[in-house]
């Protein structure tokens, strides 16, 4: 089964609306000849609709950084899947470690969000990863197992056909430290076999597993060369279109 690589940019809480639109248009121009690879950017909720309009018809796809699992209602400050769909959003990042760390996201709320995303036809990018202490205590696989099993509890292979997993060791996010090739290789192989155990061989072989954590133009080629790495989730280095394009075109 061939999996089209996905290079996704998480813009976190950076860029005003006009700044986001400008970077998105610059990136779309730089990506006009890119083939065989999907490119996605996830701006803030405030910019997502304008950014989507500004790159419509280009190679750049749009993601959101979060959603709320209810369809609508008295949930001040939240955004639903329907609202994202109506703004031409295709992907949604769920359970990013910053949401787990600073905003009380749990495997249970992650699971509700994955369900809400799949029901509305948004492609969920489930983020998982161990902290530095958990790695030192050799709990990496146990933690990943729980995040995947609980985050996808009650969902079936059919609902998860557009699932993307993003392995993001917390200690590598925004720190400049990248997991070693062996560490990434071990974890990605483990995750693929876990998907097979929990769901099916087909789901395991079709699901893209991204690596995230200080991906930059200098290390992307080695990371993408790992058999079970199907793309990258990029934070800091995706904010500058000229830098991000060097990641996207790692193979040229
Ligand atoms: C991220 O935000 O998901 C991320 C991996 O950030 P960075 O690339 O800056 O480490």
Boltz pocket constraint, residues with backbone or C-beta under 6 A from the ligand:
constraints:
  - pocket:
      binder: B
      contacts: [[A, 10], [A, 168], [A, 172], [A, 173], [A, 174], [A, 175], [A, 176], [A, 212], [A, 213], [A, 214], [A, 215], [A, 233], [A, 234], [A, 235], [A, 236], [A, 237]]
      max_distance: 6.0
